[in-house]
Structure formats: structure tokens, C-alpha cells
Amino acid sequence: MSNEEISKLVSRITSNPGIFGGRPIIRGMRFPVADVLELLACGMTAEQIIEEHPILEKEDIQAALYYAALRLKNVVFVHAA
């Protein structure tokens, strides 16, 4: 994955103190990254998640996974909305 692709993914994850207490969310919407991760952990595919939550895009799910990976490495880049 190129640096440009990584930057685009990372820019999908935002944080706003006025939304969910500043927890990371998808594209400034009221959809927490943790919810995407939980749906994946419960066995849903990206396609099923998008079908059930049409405001999400495939790249949002990729971004949530990438964010989680960075978080586990203690390296997090969040673009504030």
C-alpha cells in the first residue's frame, strides 16, 4: 500500500470531542470505529456491513481495520474533523 493510499485511509477516521466523547469515528459521522470492528468480529463481511449500513463504504471498513492495527502498535494518526 502506498503512502498516498494509507493517507487516504487514515483521513477517513476522525475524532471530534462533540461526537461520542472524541472516540474515533468514520468520516465525521456518528458511526464509531469500534462498532465496525465489533461487526467484523461477530462474523459479518464487509459487504454485509455495507448492506446493513449503507452510509459506510468499503474503504471505511478498511480504514477501521488499519486504525486498529496502528492503535495496537501505539501509532495513531487521526485527522480531526
GUKE-408188 format. One record per residue: residue number from 1; x, y, z of N, C-alpha, C in turn. Coordinates in nm, 2 decimals. Atoms other than C-alpha are relative to their C-alpha. Layout:
SITE   num      n.X      n.Y      n.Z     ca.X     ca.Y     ca.Z      c.X      c.Y      c.Z
SITE   NUM        X        Y        Z        X        Y        Z        X        Y        Z
...
END
This chain:
SITE   num      n.X      n.Y      n.Z     ca.X     ca.Y     ca.Z      c.X      c.Y      c.Z
SITE     1     0.08    -0.12     0.00     0.00     0.00     0.00     0.09     0.12     0.00
SITE     2    -0.08    -0.12     0.01     0.14     0.34    -0.10    -0.03     0.09     0.11
SITE     3     0.02    -0.10    -0.11     0.18     0.63     0.14    -0.13     0.08    -0.03
SITE     4     0.12    -0.08     0.04    -0.09     0.81    -0.06    -0.13    -0.08     0.04
SITE     5     0.11     0.08    -0.04    -0.33     0.52    -0.01    -0.02    -0.01     0.15
SITE     6     0.01     0.00    -0.15    -0.25     0.50     0.36    -0.06     0.13     0.05
SITE     7     0.05    -0.13    -0.05    -0.31     0.87     0.40    -0.15     0.02    -0.03
SITE     8     0.14     0.00     0.03    -0.65     0.84     0.23    -0.08    -0.08     0.10
SITE     9     0.07     0.08    -0.10    -0.75     0.56     0.46     0.00     0.07     0.14
SITE    10    -0.01    -0.06    -0.13    -0.63     0.74     0.77    -0.09     0.12     0.01
SITE    11     0.08    -0.12     0.00    -0.82     1.05     0.67    -0.15    -0.03     0.02
SITE    12     0.14     0.04    -0.02    -1.15     0.86     0.69    -0.03    -0.01     0.15
SITE    13     0.02     0.01    -0.14    -1.10     0.82     1.07     0.02     0.14     0.06
SITE    14    -0.01    -0.13    -0.06    -1.18     1.14     1.26    -0.04    -0.01     0.15
SITE    15     0.04     0.00    -0.15    -1.23     1.24     1.62    -0.05     0.14     0.02
SITE    16     0.06    -0.13    -0.03    -1.45     1.52     1.75    -0.05    -0.01     0.14
SITE    17     0.04     0.01    -0.14    -1.49     1.59     2.12    -0.16     0.01     0.02
SITE    18     0.14    -0.01    -0.01    -1.86     1.67     2.05    -0.08    -0.12    -0.05
SITE    19     0.06     0.12     0.05    -1.93     1.33     1.90     0.06    -0.12     0.07
SITE    20    -0.04     0.12    -0.08    -1.91     1.02     2.12     0.12     0.03     0.08
SITE    21    -0.11    -0.03    -0.09    -1.67     1.20     2.35     0.14    -0.01    -0.06
SITE    22    -0.13    -0.01     0.06    -1.39     1.22     2.10     0.05    -0.14    -0.05
SITE    23    -0.04     0.14     0.05    -1.38     0.84     2.02     0.01     0.01    -0.15
SITE    24    -0.01     0.00     0.14    -1.27     0.77     1.67    -0.12    -0.05    -0.07
SITE    25     0.12     0.03     0.08    -1.55     0.77     1.41     0.04     0.00    -0.15
SITE    26    -0.02     0.01     0.15    -1.59     0.71     1.04    -0.05     0.13    -0.06
SITE    27     0.02    -0.12     0.09    -1.57     1.03     0.82    -0.09     0.10     0.07
SITE    28     0.07    -0.11    -0.07    -1.71     1.26     1.09    -0.15    -0.04     0.03
SITE    29     0.14     0.05    -0.02    -2.04     1.06     1.10    -0.01    -0.06     0.14
SITE    30     0.02     0.06    -0.13    -2.19     0.92     1.42     0.01    -0.15    -0.02
SITE    31    -0.02     0.14     0.01    -2.05     0.58     1.34     0.14    -0.04     0.05
SITE    32    -0.13     0.03    -0.06    -1.77     0.47     1.58     0.08    -0.11    -0.07
SITE    33    -0.09     0.10     0.05    -1.48     0.27     1.45    -0.02    -0.13     0.08
SITE    34     0.02     0.12    -0.08    -1.54     0.03     1.74    -0.12    -0.08    -0.04
SITE    35     0.12     0.08     0.05    -1.88    -0.06     1.60     0.03    -0.08    -0.12
SITE    36    -0.04     0.07     0.13    -1.73    -0.15     1.26     0.08    -0.12     0.04
SITE    37    -0.08     0.11    -0.05    -1.47    -0.37     1.44    -0.08    -0.11     0.07
SITE    38     0.08     0.09    -0.07    -1.73    -0.53     1.65    -0.09    -0.08    -0.10
SITE    39     0.08     0.07     0.10    -1.95    -0.62     1.35     0.09    -0.10    -0.07
SITE    40    -0.10     0.09     0.06    -1.64    -0.77     1.18     0.03    -0.12     0.09
SITE    41    -0.03     0.11    -0.10    -1.56    -0.97     1.50    -0.11    -0.09     0.02
SITE    42     0.11     0.08    -0.01    -1.91    -1.10     1.50    -0.02    -0.09    -0.12
SITE    43     0.00     0.09     0.12    -1.85    -1.26     1.16    -0.06     0.07    -0.12
SITE    44     0.06    -0.06     0.12    -2.01    -1.01     0.93     0.11     0.03    -0.10
SITE    45    -0.09    -0.04     0.10    -1.84    -0.95     0.60    -0.02     0.15    -0.03
SITE    46     0.00    -0.14     0.03    -1.76    -0.60     0.47    -0.13     0.02    -0.08
SITE    47     0.12    -0.02     0.09    -2.04    -0.65     0.21    -0.13     0.00     0.09
SITE    48     0.12     0.00    -0.08    -2.30    -0.74     0.48    -0.01     0.13     0.09
SITE    49     0.00    -0.12    -0.08    -2.20    -0.44     0.69    -0.05     0.12    -0.08
SITE    50     0.04    -0.11     0.09    -2.24    -0.21     0.40    -0.14    -0.01    -0.04
SITE    51     0.14     0.02     0.03    -2.57    -0.36     0.31    -0.09     0.04     0.11
SITE    52     0.07    -0.04    -0.12    -2.69    -0.31     0.66     0.01     0.15     0.04
SITE    53    -0.04    -0.14    -0.03    -2.53     0.03     0.70     0.04     0.07    -0.13
SITE    54    -0.04    -0.05     0.13    -2.54     0.19     0.35     0.08     0.14     0.01
SITE    55    -0.08    -0.12    -0.01    -2.37     0.51     0.48     0.15    -0.03     0.00
SITE    56    -0.14     0.04     0.00    -2.05     0.31     0.50     0.04    -0.04    -0.14
SITE    57    -0.07     0.04     0.12    -1.81     0.24     0.22     0.10    -0.10     0.03
SITE    58    -0.10     0.10    -0.02    -1.57    -0.04     0.17     0.13     0.05     0.06
SITE    59    -0.12    -0.06    -0.06    -1.28     0.19     0.24    -0.01     0.04     0.14
SITE    60     0.03    -0.03    -0.14    -1.44     0.29     0.57     0.04    -0.12     0.09
SITE    61    -0.03     0.12    -0.07    -1.41    -0.07     0.68     0.15    -0.03     0.00
SITE    62    -0.15     0.01     0.01    -1.05    -0.09     0.56     0.07     0.09     0.10
SITE    63    -0.05    -0.10    -0.09    -0.98     0.23     0.75    -0.01    -0.04     0.14
SITE    64     0.02     0.05    -0.14    -1.12     0.09     1.07     0.10    -0.11     0.04
SITE    65    -0.09     0.11    -0.02    -0.91    -0.22     1.04     0.14     0.06     0.01
SITE    66    -0.13    -0.06     0.00    -0.60    -0.01     0.96     0.02     0.08     0.13
SITE    67    -0.01    -0.08    -0.12    -0.67     0.22     1.25     0.02    -0.09     0.12
SITE    68    -0.02     0.10    -0.11    -0.70    -0.08     1.49     0.14    -0.05     0.00
SITE    69    -0.13     0.06     0.01    -0.37    -0.22     1.36     0.10     0.11     0.05
SITE    70    -0.09    -0.11    -0.05    -0.20     0.12     1.42    -0.01     0.02     0.15
SITE    71     0.03    -0.02    -0.14    -0.36     0.15     1.76     0.08    -0.11     0.08
SITE    72    -0.07     0.11    -0.08    -0.22    -0.19     1.87     0.15     0.02     0.00
SITE    73    -0.15    -0.04     0.00     0.13    -0.06     1.76     0.03     0.13     0.07
SITE    74    -0.01    -0.13    -0.07     0.06     0.26     1.96     0.05     0.11    -0.10
SITE    75    -0.02    -0.10     0.10     0.09     0.46     1.64    -0.13     0.04    -0.06
SITE    76     0.13    -0.03     0.05    -0.22     0.65     1.56     0.00     0.14    -0.06
SITE    77     0.02    -0.13     0.07    -0.29     0.93     1.31    -0.14     0.02    -0.02
SITE    78     0.14    -0.03     0.01    -0.63     1.09     1.34    -0.01     0.14    -0.05
SITE    79     0.03    -0.13     0.06    -0.75     1.37     1.13    -0.12     0.06     0.06
SITE    80     0.12    -0.06    -0.07    -0.98     1.59     1.34    -0.09     0.06    -0.11
SITE    81     0.10    -0.05     0.10    -1.30     1.69     1.16    -0.02     0.15     0.03
END
